[in-house]
Amino acid sequence: MAGQTLLRIENVHKRFGAVIASAGASIEVREGEIYALLGENGAGKSVLMSILCGVLTADEGRIVCRGVELQPGSPEEAVRRGIGMVHQHFMLVPNLTVAENYVLGQGSPLRVLSHMKAVSARIRELSDKYGLDVRPDALVRNLSVGEQQRVEILKVLYHGIDLLILDEPTAVLTPQETDRLLELLRDLVADGKTVIFISHKLDEVMRVSDRVSVMRDGKVVFTTDTSATNPRELARMMVGRDVLMELPREAARQGEIVLSVRDLACNNELGLPAVRGVSFDVRRNEIVGIAGVSGNGQSELALAMSGLAPATAGSIRLNGEELCGLSPAAINRRSFAHVPEDRHKMGIVLPLPLTENVILQRYNRPPFSARGLLRSRAVEDHTRDLVQRFKVKARDIDVPIQTLSGGNQQKLVVARELARHPDFLLINQLTRGIDIGAMEFVMQEVLKQREAGKAILLISTELEELFAICDRILVIYEGRIIGEMPPDRSRLDEIGLLMAGKEPSARSAGSEPVRVH
Amino acid sequence: MEHILTLGFLATTIGATWRLATPIIFASIGEVVSERAGVLNIGLEGIMLIGAFVGFWTMYETGHLPLAFLAAVLSGVAAGLVFALFAITIKANQIIVGAAINLLGLGLTSFLFRTYLVHTGQGVRIAPAIDIPLLSGIPYFGAPLFKQNLLVYSTLLLPPIVGFLLYRTSFGLTLRAVGEHPKAVDVAGRSVALYRYGAVLIGSGLAGLGGGYLTLAHANQFVEGMTSGRGFIALAVVVFARWSPAGSFFVSLLFGMFYALQLQLQAEPSIHIPYQALQAMPYLATIVALLLVRNRMDAPATLGVPYRKA
């Protein structure tokens, strides 16, 4: 099925100040294939694709599409040659309808929009053809993330694109939506399109692509047929060394109870019950995982525990002291650290520099403050220390944190929370948005905390993450803990059943505390 | 007191409302265009003042009314260009640049007026009232409503024209997108800066026209600082009208009503309220109106935020 060469990117160089984003990258894409571009955050995948689309201009190198060299730095030219990109952050205007988004920037500015009926009809036709279920007159802001992505993909098709570039398309999708997307990509290729699939998720690349290239440090270091490789090899190529898929850890020790939650209940934003009587303990030297399909009360549980939302019933005791009713600031001061689910909303302040983000909870206490004044030397030393220890990639410590990639932001949040030396650590989604090399590192850091005697609660939708570091896994479903499992991959099916709300046994759980062993 | 409740009083108030709302209608609908593209131009007050002064000066020198109005519009566009240069190209803080334009408008017009025109004393010929046949003969309401100048009538056309531009043309669609998600426009291959310039120039041209109305259709004289807050009221109108051209028309009328009532009540001997209190009515109404608008959800998402590539 893969035909002759459609596109060649030759020896592209690009630098931003002192940062080299692309150091002579070359790739070749064949007609009618799904070509995966794999690499860690900051390896230069997105920059290379932006150059291909004409959004950025390369310092050196050239791009040849169907034998014709592309004029650099011209998005119009890329579109004329049939190259289009589905961006990781959608380029859809929320207050406009789907159809309006499709005609945005098309044709003469003076054109009167009298052709919207025809546009809508064409969208419906294309939507039916690919089974995308896109409604042309829906307002984009009313669509879910998965729907918006389908709108974006259809937009590219609507504009007659036959080389689609998808930048980390599954980062925002649920597992089911991901399956649907990968299926769609197959359909598109069957229809004669060509797809470049940018990702750092190995399993997806293995599942969907025909060929794969791995980028590292702005260069393409490895290219192969997907059928001729395996995840371990790809991971090694991405990181530049062997990656431990199994993390070594000490056997579980039985420490005393640090955190004890009893019959906790709380509501969601709409005032409806989200957590309905949850009880569990977390001990010293223990990592307890909470598994579940997203939206089963995990977010609300984390908010209630950290004081960000009121509990309607129950108690949370940390070292015997009641936390319910305390303010988030008071909970913060009580040896309780929190890596929140949505770092942009709760973890960091995007326009502030790294230094100020690092001291968000401790800015008014020694050693960062003395007599009401900030001690910038102490703040800078501390930030530099964290950046070095956690290998956070940043130009400097006083740049706004929004200039860092998502993975590096997350590393800094984890570093900040661990550095507070808490007795208890609440982590909601540890590795969201970070790549394999960093993932392994962050998990190892959390394991170190466990060996150091901390109690850790890890809420995650990624089962791999839970299997890798937890001592036991609680499964949450519709606001109740409906079962407890050991972190045993061979019992994946049982956990899957529990996550879907099907209790393997008739044991009633939830209101009584779940005990270990 | 019983005079107030007569039809005659009502009719005169309605006529004055429309007339007094006209400059605010021009300025606020212009600002809707600008803000829809994400540019908050608080320099309206200064731009109106420049329009009022330049219009007056041109009229004084040439005696040609259409030329004077054109000069008012063009002077507004020129002031808007200065604003756009700093706010869009240089990406300076829009509030600061707007405040500077206000100070510039006040200082420059006062300086030029005192230097060249203060001794003129006499006024200029202003836009004549146009009598609409038949309609102006309606008892009570005919004369106050249908003997207005051309600019007052033109406010009826402005909302549909601007509405058509914003909602029914490719230009308007892109302009609104620029205010909501400029990057999407950039990626679609259109220049964000160009659209923002266009929006600001349309807005400031209309503000200049609103200013010119004050000296060429309302009073026949230029007075220092004569806009007396109308530019700021227009800004409030835009928020209250939720960035809609038609809404701005009606909300401007509401504020025009407070101006009209304040004038009418001052002339009413039976009412014993200090005239200063009456004069404060439009401004009090502005504060009350802004208190009532709690929902800012409709504001363009990038209002006041300069656009930076990559």
Interface residues (C-beta under 8 A of the other chain):
Chain A: V55 L56 P75 E76 V79 H87 M91 L92 V93 P94 N95 L96 E100 N101 V103 L104 G105 Q106 G107 S108 P109 L110 R111 V112 L113 S114
Chain B: R168 T169 S170 F171 L173 T174 R176 A177 E180 H181 K183 A184 V185 V187 A188 G189 R190 A301 A310
